Amino acid sequence: MYADNITDSMKTAIDETNRRRRIQDAYNKANGIVPKTIVSTIKNSLEITKKDVKHDNLSVKDMYAEIDRLKGLMQTASAQLDFEKAILLRDELNELKRKIKQLS
């Protein structure tokens, strides 16, 4: 906490934090626990929620129809300010375009 003066409520909060810290330290020493920092990777929330969509068994004609459908969904999502969904739809649309290009 940063302040020019320590108010009564700040003193109470700091004292409570110190009291809890003493209890935790005593528990850790009694049980042989050595605290350590948690190391975790930061995950992209879009990748976590992304569904794995397969368009492997579509004909080129069906892929073009799917592209048109995805464009409409993407425009609807962006109009509703659901930009994360629009991004996922755009990525799916680009994947279909890439597959069409490979087949050509």
C-alpha positions, -999 to +999 in steps of 0.1 A: +000+000+000+012+035-008+001+066+011+015+096+028-003+087+061-013+053+074-050+054+082-067+032+109-082+010+083-049+006+065-032-003+099-059-029+106-054-045+071-016-046+075-019-060+110-043-087+098-020-096+069+010-099+093-011-120+117-021-144+089+015-145+076+028-155+111+002-183+113+011-195+078+048-195+086+043-214+118+022-240+099+048-243+071+077-248+097+057-274+116+049-294+085+082-290+066+067-269+038+090-246+018+070-221-002+080-218-038+068-197-068+043-212-092+057-214-127+030-216-153+028-207-190+004-181-202-022-196-225-040-178-253-077-178-244-087-180-280-067-212-285-082-227-254-118-221-265-112-228-302-131-258-315-113-282-338-133-279-370-125-303-398-135-296-434-115-325-449-144-343-465-159-313-483-158-308-520-145-276-534-180-265-542-191-272-506-160-253-494-170-222-513-205-225-498-190-229-463-168-198-469-200-178-478-217-191-447-187-182-425-185-147-440-221-141-429-215-155-394-183-134-391-201-102-401-230-109-377-205-116-349-186-084-355-219-064-358-227-078-323-193-067-311-183-104-305-149-099-319-134-131-304-160-152-323-154-131-354-116-139-352-123-176-348-146-175-378-120-156-398-093-181-390-116-210-401-125-191-433-088-185-440-081-222-434-107-232-460-093-208-485-058-223-479-072-258-485-089-247-518-056-232-529-038-265-522-064-284-542-061-261-572 
